[in-house]
């Protein structure tokens, strides 16, 4: 892995953040005529600096053709973080979902401060976001992933440090995140803050589509296989006292989680191998009836996955090979078939990804610290992804005097008005 060549730090720094109610915009020399601050496109795009001396959410508008129009950077209310052993390596949180968007709400984690923040997205101009309330403790250490219920708007956070596990919150339009009683649960993992390395650390947290279950993927190591933890979620948002442990057949390093549309099942990327499929049957249980694993040829670090509403297929990014893989999964049989692979720029190191349905068209955005760009692909039809363009993250940050670093940048999510 050519991690040492990936670090990029821009010398300028962000100015001190204003209070939450005045955070937008907060960067010095703000040009209010920037396209991303004046455009009124169908969607927005968000990623975060995850810097240890101040975590900022970067915002952009997306135009009707899927192009990214840079907006601004907004203080997330805390510091970023990086697990060991080498803090110069990219993907410092080793997770998916460090930023999460559902409807017009955005949640960001501050790994270095053990807090999370929630923002309101402006429907008229998605590049404008406003913090609701103040950052709140995640009741644990080193938060790395968030999930938002698409039925009631509740939020759950995943902690990956010494005090690891999950905690959940309701959302108040005045107070922000409000803790839910009986929702702090431990994964009982022996970790440090920050984790010494990615082994045995949690990867992602995800609600089931009906919000009645909460899932967490946990990586493995040479000494212990990884697993999927699942809690029942009560109507009041509280969690079952203990989680059910699901271990995939032959799986070792469960990473991202993606709901399989039309089935009660999850696609789970498995680092260095391919994917796992957790089949929960039709009973809405926390115990998988079957957990199969499938190999993607020549994979090295398959860790991020997404679904396309337009193609009805699934997309996986491999950071080390810089290959984007398209798969089809039959919702009735859960049979997986390879569709096509799309090599990206060599050394681009694509990590977090987002697929956004905008004006009836799906566009994929790959956060790539290797070249400090967001790579943009149009998912026109099954097997017909096409490279559209790329967006220069480093240039956008430099233009507003922002600090951003290839080793730290993390998380990408989209918002759309339709």
Secondary structure as the mmCIF struct_conf table of DSSP 4:
data_model
#
loop_
_struct_conf.conf_type_id
_struct_conf.id
_struct_conf.beg_label_comp_id
_struct_conf.beg_label_asym_id
_struct_conf.beg_label_seq_id
_struct_conf.end_label_comp_id
_struct_conf.end_label_asym_id
_struct_conf.end_label_seq_id
HELX_RH_3T_P HELX_RH_3T_P1 UNK A 3 UNK A 5
TURN_TY1_P TURN_TY1_P1 UNK A 6 UNK A 6
STRN STRN1 UNK A 9 UNK A 9
BEND BEND1 UNK A 11 UNK A 11
HELX_LH_PP_P HELX_LH_PP_P1 UNK A 14 UNK A 19
HELX_RH_3T_P HELX_RH_3T_P2 UNK A 20 UNK A 22
BEND BEND2 UNK A 24 UNK A 25
BEND BEND3 UNK A 27 UNK A 27
TURN_TY1_P TURN_TY1_P2 UNK A 28 UNK A 29
TURN_TY1_P TURN_TY1_P3 UNK A 32 UNK A 33
BEND BEND4 UNK A 34 UNK A 34
HELX_RH_AL_P HELX_RH_AL_P1 UNK A 35 UNK A 38
BEND BEND5 UNK A 42 UNK A 42
STRN STRN2 UNK A 43 UNK A 48
STRN STRN3 UNK A 51 UNK A 51
TURN_TY1_P TURN_TY1_P4 UNK A 52 UNK A 53
STRN STRN4 UNK A 54 UNK A 54
STRN STRN5 UNK A 56 UNK A 62
TURN_TY1_P TURN_TY1_P5 UNK A 64 UNK A 65
BEND BEND6 UNK A 66 UNK A 66
STRN STRN6 UNK A 68 UNK A 75
BEND BEND7 UNK A 77 UNK A 78
BEND BEND8 UNK A 84 UNK A 85
TURN_TY1_P TURN_TY1_P6 UNK A 87 UNK A 88
BEND BEND9 UNK A 89 UNK A 90
TURN_TY1_P TURN_TY1_P7 UNK A 92 UNK A 93
BEND BEND10 UNK A 96 UNK A 96
BEND BEND11 UNK A 98 UNK A 98
STRN STRN7 UNK A 99 UNK A 102
TURN_TY1_P TURN_TY1_P8 UNK A 103 UNK A 104
STRN STRN8 UNK A 105 UNK A 110
TURN_TY1_P TURN_TY1_P9 UNK A 111 UNK A 114
STRN STRN9 UNK A 115 UNK A 121
HELX_LH_PP_P HELX_LH_PP_P2 UNK A 122 UNK A 122
BEND BEND12 UNK A 123 UNK A 124
TURN_TY1_P TURN_TY1_P10 UNK A 126 UNK A 127
STRN STRN10 UNK A 129 UNK A 131
BEND BEND13 UNK A 133 UNK A 133
STRN STRN11 UNK A 136 UNK A 137
BEND BEND14 UNK A 139 UNK A 141
STRN STRN12 UNK A 143 UNK A 148
TURN_TY1_P TURN_TY1_P11 UNK A 150 UNK A 152
STRN STRN13 UNK A 155 UNK A 159
BEND BEND15 UNK A 161 UNK A 163
STRN STRN14 UNK A 165 UNK A 172
TURN_TY1_P TURN_TY1_P12 UNK A 173 UNK A 175
STRN STRN15 UNK A 176 UNK A 179
HELX_LH_PP_P HELX_LH_PP_P3 UNK A 180 UNK A 180
TURN_TY1_P TURN_TY1_P13 UNK A 181 UNK A 182
STRN STRN16 UNK A 185 UNK A 186
BEND BEND16 UNK A 193 UNK A 194
BEND BEND17 UNK A 196 UNK A 198
TURN_TY1_P TURN_TY1_P14 UNK A 199 UNK A 200
STRN STRN17 UNK A 202 UNK A 207
TURN_TY1_P TURN_TY1_P15 UNK A 209 UNK A 210
BEND BEND18 UNK A 211 UNK A 212
STRN STRN18 UNK A 213 UNK A 218
STRN STRN19 UNK A 219 UNK A 219
BEND BEND19 UNK A 222 UNK A 224
STRN STRN20 UNK A 227 UNK A 232
STRN STRN21 UNK A 233 UNK A 233
TURN_TY1_P TURN_TY1_P16 UNK A 235 UNK A 236
BEND BEND20 UNK A 237 UNK A 237
STRN STRN22 UNK A 239 UNK A 239
BEND BEND21 UNK A 241 UNK A 242
HELX_LH_PP_P HELX_LH_PP_P4 UNK A 243 UNK A 243
STRN STRN23 UNK A 244 UNK A 246
TURN_TY1_P TURN_TY1_P17 UNK A 249 UNK A 250
STRN STRN24 UNK A 253 UNK A 253
STRN STRN25 UNK A 254 UNK A 259
HELX_LH_PP_P HELX_LH_PP_P5 UNK A 260 UNK A 260
TURN_TY1_P TURN_TY1_P18 UNK A 261 UNK A 262
BEND BEND22 UNK A 263 UNK A 264
STRN STRN26 UNK A 265 UNK A 270
TURN_TY1_P TURN_TY1_P19 UNK A 271 UNK A 273
STRN STRN27 UNK A 274 UNK A 279
TURN_TY1_P TURN_TY1_P20 UNK A 281 UNK A 284
BEND BEND23 UNK A 286 UNK A 287
BEND BEND24 UNK A 289 UNK A 289
STRN STRN28 UNK A 290 UNK A 295
HELX_LH_PP_P HELX_LH_PP_P6 UNK A 296 UNK A 296
TURN_TY1_P TURN_TY1_P21 UNK A 297 UNK A 298
BEND BEND25 UNK A 300 UNK A 300
STRN STRN29 UNK A 302 UNK A 307
TURN_TY1_P TURN_TY1_P22 UNK A 309 UNK A 311
STRN STRN30 UNK A 314 UNK A 318
TURN_TY1_P TURN_TY1_P23 UNK A 319 UNK A 322
STRN STRN31 UNK A 323 UNK A 329
TURN_TY1_P TURN_TY1_P24 UNK A 331 UNK A 333
STRN STRN32 UNK A 336 UNK A 343
TURN_TY1_P TURN_TY1_P25 UNK A 346 UNK A 347
STRN STRN33 UNK A 350 UNK A 358
TURN_TY1_P TURN_TY1_P26 UNK A 359 UNK A 360
STRN STRN34 UNK A 361 UNK A 368
TURN_TY1_P TURN_TY1_P27 UNK A 369 UNK A 372
STRN STRN35 UNK A 373 UNK A 379
BEND BEND26 UNK A 381 UNK A 381
TURN_TY1_P TURN_TY1_P28 UNK A 382 UNK A 383
STRN STRN36 UNK A 385 UNK A 392
HELX_RH_AL_P HELX_RH_AL_P2 UNK A 393 UNK A 399
TURN_TY1_P TURN_TY1_P29 UNK A 400 UNK A 401
STRN STRN37 UNK A 405 UNK A 405
TURN_TY1_P TURN_TY1_P30 UNK A 406 UNK A 408
STRN STRN38 UNK A 410 UNK A 416
#
